[in-house]
Amino acid sequence: MAGKRKAKRVMKPREDLSKPSPWRLQHGPVGEPVREADPETGLPVVHRRAVDTLGQMLANGTITQEMHDAGAYFRSLFRTAALDSMTTSALLRLPGKTAEHLAEHSVDARRRVAIALDALGGHDSAGGSCAWHVLGLECSVREWAMRQGWSGRPIGAPQAQGILIATLGVLAGHFGLVMAPRAA
């Protein structure tokens, strides 16, 4: 067996979660690994748990089911549109690509995200910025408030949560998940 060399194993350094990152997902660092047996195969598996901000707000009674669903729908559109690496200035194009290279469902999702942002007052509004960063990019509310805020101005955490709640309310109405009250 001469001539065969053992390949060197290259280890990547672990991310230091104690250091601040530019943007963390809204669930922050994930929990410790949990080892269990896969119910179908019986083989050992390792998984981690993460907390969903919208799910936690729903469980606390801070938002309604319709608001939760609106936020989840916006997040789904955002992912389908593949907007996680883009700025808000060019929703219908990718750097170096034309719209004809995008899948039709991605173009439609981008159009729906753009319309939803317009319903929130545009991407430069407080609601638009919150939707883009907290719902779309999955940043934590606290981190969005400190780093991005509204038009680059940091805002307090309670105000940021209020902006998120208002944003979810507008999106719930925009997506038709709640009925508008009738004028008396």
C-alpha positions as CSV (number, residue, x, y, z in Angstrom):
1,M,0.0,0.0,0.0
2,A,2.9,2.3,-0.6
3,G,2.2,5.4,-2.6
4,K,-1.1,6.2,-0.9
5,R,-1.0,9.1,1.4
6,K,-3.4,10.0,4.1
7,A,-5.2,13.2,3.3
8,K,-4.6,15.9,5.9
9,R,-7.7,17.0,7.7
10,V,-8.2,20.7,7.7
11,M,-10.1,22.0,10.7
12,K,-12.0,25.3,10.3
13,P,-11.9,27.6,13.4
14,R,-15.2,27.7,15.3
15,E,-17.1,30.9,15.4
16,D,-16.6,32.7,18.7
17,L,-20.2,33.4,19.8
18,S,-18.9,35.6,22.6
19,K,-17.7,38.2,20.1
20,P,-20.4,40.4,18.5
21,S,-21.1,39.7,14.9
22,P,-22.2,42.2,12.3
23,W,-25.6,40.6,12.2
24,R,-27.0,37.6,14.1
25,L,-30.1,35.8,13.0
26,Q,-33.1,36.7,15.2
27,H,-32.8,33.5,17.2
28,G,-29.2,34.4,18.1
29,P,-26.8,31.6,18.8
30,V,-28.3,28.2,18.8
31,G,-28.5,26.0,21.8
32,E,-26.2,23.1,22.8
33,P,-26.3,20.0,20.6
34,V,-28.8,17.4,21.7
35,R,-28.1,13.8,20.8
36,E,-31.0,11.5,20.1
37,A,-31.9,8.4,18.0
38,D,-33.6,9.1,14.7
39,P,-37.2,7.7,15.1
40,E,-37.2,6.2,11.6
41,T,-33.7,4.7,11.4
42,G,-32.6,4.4,15.0
43,L,-29.2,6.0,14.0
44,P,-27.9,8.7,16.4
45,V,-28.5,12.3,15.2
46,V,-27.4,15.6,16.6
47,H,-29.6,18.7,16.4
48,R,-29.8,22.1,18.0
49,R,-32.7,24.3,19.1
50,A,-33.3,27.9,18.2
51,V,-35.9,30.4,19.4
52,D,-38.1,32.1,16.8
53,T,-38.9,35.7,17.7
54,L,-42.3,35.7,16.1
55,G,-43.2,32.4,17.7
56,Q,-42.1,33.7,21.1
57,M,-44.1,36.9,20.6
58,L,-47.2,34.9,19.7
59,A,-46.7,32.7,22.8
60,N,-46.4,35.8,25.0
61,G,-49.6,37.3,23.5
62,T,-47.7,40.3,22.2
63,I,-49.0,39.6,18.6
64,T,-52.0,37.9,17.1
65,Q,-52.0,34.7,15.0
66,E,-52.7,36.8,11.9
67,M,-49.7,39.1,12.6
68,H,-47.5,36.0,13.2
69,D,-48.7,34.5,9.9
70,A,-48.0,37.8,8.0
71,G,-44.5,37.9,9.3
72,A,-43.9,34.3,8.4
73,Y,-45.3,34.9,4.9
74,F,-43.1,37.9,4.4
75,R,-40.1,35.9,5.5
76,S,-41.1,33.1,3.1
77,L,-41.4,35.6,0.2
78,F,-38.0,37.1,1.1
79,R,-36.3,33.7,1.0
80,T,-38.0,32.8,-2.3
81,A,-36.9,36.1,-3.8
82,A,-33.3,35.3,-2.7
83,L,-32.9,38.8,-1.2
84,D,-30.7,38.0,1.8
85,S,-27.6,39.3,0.1
86,M,-29.0,42.3,-1.6
87,T,-29.6,45.9,-0.6
88,T,-33.1,47.3,-1.0
89,S,-32.2,49.5,-3.9
90,A,-32.5,46.9,-6.7
91,L,-35.3,44.4,-5.9
92,L,-35.7,43.1,-9.5
93,R,-32.1,42.5,-10.5
94,L,-29.1,40.5,-9.2
95,P,-25.6,41.9,-9.6
96,G,-24.2,40.6,-12.9
97,K,-27.5,39.0,-13.9
98,T,-30.6,40.1,-15.7
99,A,-34.2,39.5,-14.8
100,E,-34.5,36.8,-17.5
101,H,-32.0,34.7,-15.5
102,L,-34.2,34.7,-12.4
103,A,-36.8,32.0,-12.0
104,E,-40.3,33.2,-12.5
105,H,-41.3,32.5,-8.9
106,S,-38.3,34.5,-7.6
107,V,-39.3,37.5,-9.8
108,D,-42.9,37.2,-8.5
109,A,-41.7,37.0,-4.9
110,R,-39.5,40.1,-5.4
111,R,-42.5,42.0,-6.8
112,R,-44.6,41.0,-3.8
113,V,-41.8,42.0,-1.3
114,A,-41.6,45.4,-3.1
115,I,-45.4,45.9,-2.9
116,A,-45.4,44.9,0.8
117,L,-42.5,47.4,1.5
118,D,-44.5,50.1,-0.3
119,A,-47.5,49.3,1.9
120,L,-45.2,49.9,4.9
121,G,-44.2,53.3,3.6
122,G,-41.2,52.2,1.5
123,H,-37.9,50.6,2.4
124,D,-36.6,53.8,4.1
125,S,-39.5,53.9,6.5
126,A,-39.4,52.5,10.0
127,G,-41.7,49.7,9.1
128,G,-39.9,48.9,5.8
129,S,-36.5,48.8,7.5
130,C,-37.9,46.6,10.3
131,A,-39.5,44.2,7.8
132,W,-36.3,44.0,5.7
133,H,-33.9,43.4,8.6
134,V,-35.9,41.7,11.3
135,L,-38.4,39.6,9.2
136,G,-36.4,39.2,6.0
137,L,-32.8,39.0,7.1
138,E,-33.8,37.5,10.5
139,C,-31.8,40.0,12.7
140,S,-32.8,40.3,16.3
141,V,-35.1,43.2,17.1
142,R,-32.5,44.5,19.6
143,E,-29.6,44.3,17.2
144,W,-31.7,46.0,14.4
145,A,-32.6,48.8,16.8
146,M,-28.9,49.3,17.9
147,R,-27.1,48.9,14.6
148,Q,-29.6,49.8,11.9
149,G,-32.6,51.5,13.5
150,W,-34.5,53.8,11.3
151,S,-32.6,55.8,8.7
152,G,-29.3,54.9,10.5
153,R,-30.5,56.3,13.8
154,P,-30.4,53.9,16.8
155,I,-33.7,53.5,18.6
156,G,-34.6,52.0,21.9
157,A,-35.5,48.4,22.3
158,P,-39.2,49.0,23.4
159,Q,-39.7,51.4,20.5
160,A,-38.2,48.8,18.1
161,Q,-40.6,46.1,19.4
162,G,-43.5,48.6,18.9
163,I,-42.3,49.2,15.3
164,L,-42.2,45.4,14.7
165,I,-45.7,45.0,16.1
166,A,-47.0,47.9,14.0
167,T,-45.2,46.4,10.9
168,L,-46.8,43.0,11.5
169,G,-50.2,44.6,11.8
170,V,-49.8,46.5,8.5
171,L,-48.6,43.3,6.8
172,A,-51.5,41.3,8.2
173,G,-53.9,43.8,6.6
174,H,-51.9,44.0,3.4
175,F,-51.8,40.3,2.9
176,G,-55.6,40.1,3.7
177,L,-55.2,38.1,6.9
178,V,-57.4,40.5,8.9
179,M,-60.6,42.3,7.9
180,A,-60.6,46.0,8.0
181,P,-63.1,47.4,10.5
182,R,-66.2,49.0,8.9
183,A,-66.9,52.7,9.5
184,A,-70.0,53.3,11.6
